[in-house]
Amino acid sequence: MKKLIVFFAIVLLAFNAKAQPGIKAGANFATITGDDAEDVKMRTAFYAGVYYNIMINEMFSFQPELVYSSQGAKFENSDNARLVLNYINLAALFRYNTQSGFFVLTGPQLGFLTSAKVKDDNTSVDFKDYVKSTDFAWAFGLGYTFQSGFGIYGRYNLGLANIAEDGDIKNSVIAIGFRYDLKNAKK
């Protein structure tokens, strides 16, 4: 993982002149899917992270991201039992930008599991031995950036990799939130 972060840092420095660093945060509406994902519903959680939008030309850009993301699911047959999966996600997104501020993006995302627990109101049980340490998803998103640099953002992360050590379970996350470009807000 250290080599991957160093690689991203070098790429970001190389494109610094036409780059837009930023921060983002919001709500995740997460669940799990697959043949072995039974009796689950969406769990509301949060995400927060940074991005670096590198302009390729007037319309296209490349946007790597580093995001902490709380995911998982709630169990239907219980009052407050839930699967809590926390990841550090690295995404490599390709963005189409319009002059009006709207954008759409898509690309791969690699997630590194930081913790996995099954919780209810009274207990918390470590579940990390039953969940794979990495996840792979494909992101589809859209948003709007105001002239001030603030923006709104929506995204769907389609889980492509099985995250269970035994069984068929994939992450599925809808994310909505806010973003802010840290420099070069539109004049």
Secondary structure, DSSP 8 states (H G I E B T S, - for coil): -HHHHHHHHHHHHHTGGGEEEEEEEEEEEEEEESTT--SEE-EEEEEEEEEEEEESSSSEEEEEEEEEEEEEEEETTSSS-EEEEEEEEEEEEEEEE-TTSEEEEEEEEEEEEEEEEEE-SS-EEE-GGGB-SEEEEEEEEEEEE-TTSEEEEEEEEEE-S--BSSS--EEEEEEEEEEEE-S----
